[in-house]
Amino acid sequence: MAEDQERPAWAERLRQERLARDWSQSDVVAAMRTFAEVPLPEGLLDQWKRWERGRNRPDEFYRPLIAATFGTVVESIFGEDRPPTGRRGTTDELLIGRSGMDTHELVQRIRQSSVTDHTLDALALTVEQLCCDYASRDPFSLITESREWLTRLTGLLDQRLTLAQHRDVLDAAGWLTLLVGCLEYDTGQARTAEATRVAALELGKEADNNSVVAWAHEMRAWFALTHGRFREVIAAAQAGQDAAPGRSVAVQLLGQEAKAWARMGNQRNVVRALEKGRVLLDSLPYPERPDNHFVVDPDKFDFYAMDCYRLIGDDKLADMHAREIIRKTTNADGTSNAPMRNAEARLTLGVVAARRGDLAQAAAHGQEALAIERRSQPSLLMIGKELDEVLRQRYGAEPEAAEFHDALVEAARGAA
């Protein structure tokens, strides 16, 4: 027990990945040899034992090989030394630090038609911060502020701008429109969100911003997923990948595609889509702002995988990923830096507990998920219904199952 407590987080992750697959340490080494493109030394089993105990850390050759063996990305296992990704200060503090002006001055410059490259840089920073606030702020407040900035941007487009400046304003408007659409959908405004998504798609095309175009396709995939239109998910995901191949958004699109294939029962395509996303994400540099909603951070890959493992019935891997997500998204003070991921991880733990016969634990995890205030209603209800279905099938009218069902119905009523 003392050794477990002293083991670094990355070493414990190696151990948990192995145990979730029911592998011995020899099995891991054999799997690594399968994934390796060159012969590996005979003493690798002893080396693995040292790694798993945390005695030394795998080097740059072995880290990618271990990640590939376990079907994840290097930074998800070995990125523990990176600083936390929480809010880095207020928007004004960030603006003053990087541009020398605060929000009030930026607004005044826009109103006075004082549009310089310096002003547009400050505007881009403001938009980026709003996108980084997605998971932490009240969604209705963020919608209001984002729409106010969109109004200002619309006014800028009527002014005399250089071609480059005009494109910069369109870019900012595209990202803000995507943000508003996501928030609208989170809060149950599906029809409005779709209209906003289409507007973002047109802005992306007008600005020749392929990333905005691809994220608009990703939103279509997300909307379709939560409504059970799985073939539309795949079509939208593939359209987005065609628009922005090799970019961060393509990883998210592949994640949505994998989720759809999982719900259609096509395990082979699930594995293929996840592997394509894993390889791409591992090839990209670590993002400067991983808290930006429109950036795919390495830990999000395990979030996609968790969903797929739960759906294909690999409960041990789903459980392991869910616990890792909760650990990484829980701050020292008990708050969450990614509440929506945290909620879906708790629902996954609930499904796994229900399948193994632990009704009390399953219901407790479900209630914890529903108690998280910052939520994406459609996604929460989609996974919540999975848990509800398992509870009702296995436990009928048992009080804990009935209480979760009633709580889920109430959550759905609030989303209507």
N, C-alpha and C positions, 0 to 999 in steps of 0.2 A: 504493500500500500504506500509506504514511504517513497519507494522508487517511482510509482505512478505520479505522486504529487510533485516530485522533482523533475520529471520528464518535461522537456520543452514542448510547447504547443505543437510544433511541426512533427516532433517525434511521436507524440500521442496520436496525431492525425495518421501517421504511417501505420501505427498499431491498429487503430480503429478501421481504417480502410481494409487492412488485411482480415481482421476478424469479421467484418461485415460480409466478406466473400467466403468465409469458412476456409480460408487458406492457412496452411502452415507457413512457417518462414521459408522452408524449402520451396513451397509452391510459389511464393512471391519471386524468388530468385529465378525459378524456371520461367515464370511469366515475363520477367525482365529480359531474359535471354531471347524470348520470342519477339519482343519489341525492339531489341537492339539490332543495329545494322552492322556491328562488328563483334567479334568474339569477346566475351567478358571473362575476367580472371576466375580461376578455380576457387579462390578464397572469398568469393562474393557473399556466401552465406554468413561467414563470420563478420564481414563488414556490415551486412544488413542488421545483424543482431546488435552491433554497436550503434548503428543509426537509430534503431527502434528504441534503444535505451537512452538516446540523446547524448551518447558519449562524444560523437563528432558529427558534423553536418555534411551531408552529401555535397560534392563539388559541382561545378557548372556542367560537367559531362553527365553526371548521374541525376541531377534534379529534373531535367526534362524527360529523361527515361522513366523515372519513377512516376511523374505526373501522367505520362502517356499510358503506363501500365495500369494506373488506377482511373484512367479516363477523365482526368481533370487538367487544370492549367497550373503551371509552376507557381505563380503568385498566390494561388489559393492555398497551397500547402506551405510554401516557404516565404510568404510575404509578411510574416508577423512583426518584423522589425520596422515596418512603415508606420508613420504617424497616423493617429486617428483621423477620420475624414469628416468630422463634425463641422458645424458652421465656423467659419474663420473670422467672425466679426460681423458687424452690421454692414449693410450696403454702403452707407456713408463712409465708414472706416476703410472699407476696401477701395472705394472711389478716391478718397483723399490720398491713400497710400500709393495708388498706382497712377492717378491722373491729376491729383492736386485740387480737384473740385468735389464738392458734395452734391447730393441729389438736387437740392434747391438751386444751386448754381447751374447744374446741367439743364434743369427744366427752364430756367430763365434764358439760357442761351438758345434753347430750342424755340421758345416763344419769341425771342428777338431775331429769329432767323440768322443767328450767329453759328452757322454750321461749318465747322472746320474738321479736319481729320482728327484733331485732338478731341473735339466734341463727340465725334462718332466712335472713337475708341472708348470713351467713357460710357457711351450708350451701350456698346457691345458688352462692356463689363457689367453694366446694370442688368441687361437681359440674361447674361450668364448666371448672375447671382440669383435671379428669380427662378431660373431652371434648377439651381442647386437647392432652393428652398422648397422644392416640390414635396419632399417626404416629411418635412418638419413643421411646415406652417399650416394654419387652418386653410383648407382648400377654398372656401368661399372668399376669404380675405385676399388670398393670392389671385383668385380669378379677377376680383375687382381691381387690384393694383395692376395686374397684367393688361387688362382692358384699357385702363387709363393710359398706360404707356403705348398701347396700340393706337389709341386716338392721337397721341402726340406724333407717332411715326407717320400716321396718315397725313397729318398736317405737313410734315417734312417733305413728303413726296410731292406736294404741290409747289414746293419752292424750287428755285433754280439750283440744281446740283450738277456736279460733274457726273460722268457716266459711272465712275468708280464709287462715288458717294451714293448715287442712286441705288447701286447694287448693294452697298453696305446696309442701307436702310431697309431694302427688301429682305436681306438676310435676317436682320434683327426682327422684322415683322414676321417672317416665316417661323423662326424659333419660338417667338411669343405665341403665335397662333397655335402651333403644336402644343405648347404648354397649356394654353387655355382649353384646348380640345380634350387633353388628357384629364384635366381637373373636372371638366364638365362631365366626362364619362364616369369618373370616380364618384361623383356626387349624384348619379342617377339621371343625368340629363342626356339620354342617349341620342335623341333626335337632333338636339342642338349640337352635340359633340360631333356627329357625322357631318353636319354642315360646316363646322369649324375645320374638321379634318380636310374636307374638300378644298376649303379656302387656303389651307396651308399647302396642300398639294399644288395649287395654282401659283401661289407665291414662290414656291420652290422652283417650279418650272420657269417662271418669269425671271427669277434671279439666277437661273442656271446653277442652282445649288442642289446637287444630287443627294446630299445627305438629308436635306429637308424633305425632298421627294421620297426618299427611302423610308424615313420615319413616318411619313403620311401613309405609306403602304403598311408599315408595321402597325399603326393604329387600326387600320382596316382589319388586319389579321387578328389583333387583340379583340376588337369588337366582335368579329365573327366567332372567335374561340369561345367567348363567354355566352354566345347565343347558340352554340352547338352546330355551327355551319363549318364543319371541319375541312371540307374540300375548298371552300372559299379561303380559309386560313392558308392553306398550302399555296393557292394561286397568288394571294396577296404577298405572302412571304417570298415567293420566287420572283415576283415582279419587283419587290424591293431590293432583292439581291442583284437583280439585273441592273437596277438603277445605280447602285453604289457598291460594286463588288470590292472586296478587300478592306472595307471600312468597318468601324466599330458597330454600326447599325446592322451590318450583315450578320454579326454574331447573334444579336437579338432576334433577327428574322429567322435564323436557323433554329433558335430556341423555340420560337412560336411554331415553326414547322414540326419540330420534334414533338411538341405537346399535342399537336393535332394528330400526328401519326400514332401517338400513344393512345389517344382516345378512339382511334379507328382500329386499334388492335394490331398494328403493323410494327412489330418489334424490330424487324430488320431495318426499316427506314428510320425508326427512332435512333438506333445506334449510329446509323450513317449520318443523320443530320447533326447529332450531338458531336460526333467526331470531327465533322467539317467545322463546326463552330469552335471546338476546342483548339484545333490546329490554327485557325485564323486568329483567335484571341491570344494564343501564345506567341504569335508572330508580331503582335502590335506592342508599341511601347506602353508603359504604365501611364494611365491618364493623369494629367495635372490636376483635374478636378473630378475625382471619381464619384463625388456626390452629385454631379450634374445628371439630371434625369435622362438626358440624351447622350450619355456616355455609358458604355458597358464596362463595368469594373470586373476584375477577375473573380471576385466572390459571387457575382451574379450568375456565373456559369453553373455553380453548384446548386443554385436556386432552380434553374431550368432542369438540371439532372434530377433533383429531388422530386419534382412534379412527375417526371417521366417514370422514375423508378416506382413511385407509388402506384401509378396507373397500370404498369405492367406486372405489378404484384411482387416486386423485389423489395420486401418490407425491411430487410436488414439495411440495405443501402439507403432506402428512403429515410429510415430512422436516423442513420448516421449523419446524413446530409442535413436533416432537419435540426438535429442537435448542434451541429457545427454552425448552421446559419443563426440559430438563436444565440449561441455563444458570441459570435462575431458581431451581431447587431445589437447586443445589450451593453450599454455603457456601465461604467463603474458604479454610477448612482442608481442603476436599475432601469433607467429610461432606455428607449430604443432609438438608434440612429437610422433604422430602416423598418419602421413599424409594419408596413404592409408585407414585407418579406417575413418578418417575425410572425405575423398572424398566420400566414399560409404554412409556415413551418410548424406552428402549434397544431393547426388542423391536420397536417400530415401525421404528426405524432398521435393525434386522436384516431385517425383511420387505422394506423398500425396497431395501436392498443386495442381497438375494437376487434380487429381481425384475430388477435391472439387471445381474446376472451376477457380483457380487463375493461369492463364497462365503466367503472368509477374513474379510472385514469383517462379513458377516452372522452368521457363527458367533461372532465375537468379541463383537459387540453382545449376542447371545443369552446367552452365558456370563456377561457382565457383569451382565445383568439377574438371572440365576439366583443370582448371588453375593451379591446384596443381602439382608441378613438380615431386616429388617422387611418382611414381605410379606403380601399378601392372597392366600392360596393359590388360591382359585377364580379370581380375576381374572388372576393371574399365569399359571396353567395355561391359561386360555382363550386369552390372547394368545400364550403360548408354543406352543400347538398350531398356531396359524396359521403361525408361523414354521417350525415343524417340518414342516408339510405342504408349504410352499413349498420348503424345503430338500430334502425327500425326492422331490418331483415333479421338481425341476430338476437335482438333483445325485446322486440315488440313494444309493449306498453310499460316496460320497466320505468320507474320514476325518473331516473337520470336521463334515459333516452327521451322521454316525453318532455322533460324540462329543456333539453337542448333543442328539440324540435320547435318548441314554443318560442325560444329565444331567437332561433333562426327565422321563424315566421315574422317575428317582430322586427328583426333587422331588415328583412325584405320589405316589410310595410314601410319602414323608414326610407327605403330607397325608391319607393314608388312615386 
